[in-house]
Amino acid sequence: GAVVSQHPSRVICKSGTSVKIECRSLDFQATTMFWYRQFPKQSLMLMATSNEGSKATYEQGVEKDKFLINHASLTLSTLTVTSAHPEDSSFYICSVPGQGAYEQYFGPGTRLTVT
Amino acid sequence: GQQVMQIPQYQHVQEGEDFTTYCNSSTTLSNIQWYKQRPGGHPVFLIQLVKSGEVKKQKRLTFQFGEAKKNSSLHITATQTTDVGTYFCAAGDGSARQLTFGSGTQLTVLP
């Protein structure tokens, strides 16, 4: 399966600041990556689909101006949480589609805490 | 969009007992996948099911896809403490490769 890394693994920031999270596909090129958010004890909710060389596709209810996604290369997608607030505190996970038909491979996640 | 219901939400079993988690959808699914997330970790892909009535086995784990492709189950025989974690089913939408996750079943195995 794909090897996916995320950086940072954990970040604490003050309310009103912006945080950038990187997702890298280490062993193959990915034209598509997915960003999920997971609150404690809850399931994963798809936020957006990151498309290399074009605009990301956001799920309903996800503010595209608040969660900026850039997929500038076939191995890197970034998610920037702008003007973060405490309610944005969550576990952010990216995934890369596998080379098979349907499976996805997840990064280790980034735990964001906004104080 | 697709919605997938998963039960139970929590399950505590004694080591050696069996465990089953179920997923149901009101719509026919293109495919269903199962993931395991250890505490503090990220989801790890276990299996994908595509065909109606499909059954797949991985050692002590048995995965089933219903005949109508609206439900699926994961059964673990003789649980071990290493099975602890949250098991998620996820419905794929085929071409777009997006996943809709079930709510997950958190398994605790008591030694």
Interface residues (C-beta under 8 A of the other chain):
Chain A: G1 T32 F34 K41 Q42 S43 L44 M45 L46 T49 I93 S95 P97 G98 G100 A101 Y102 E103 Q104 Y105 F106 G107 P108 G109
Chain B: N31 Q33 Y35 G41 H42 P43 V44 F45 Q48 V50 F88 G92 G94 A96 R97 Q98 L99 T100 F101 G102 S103 G104 Q106
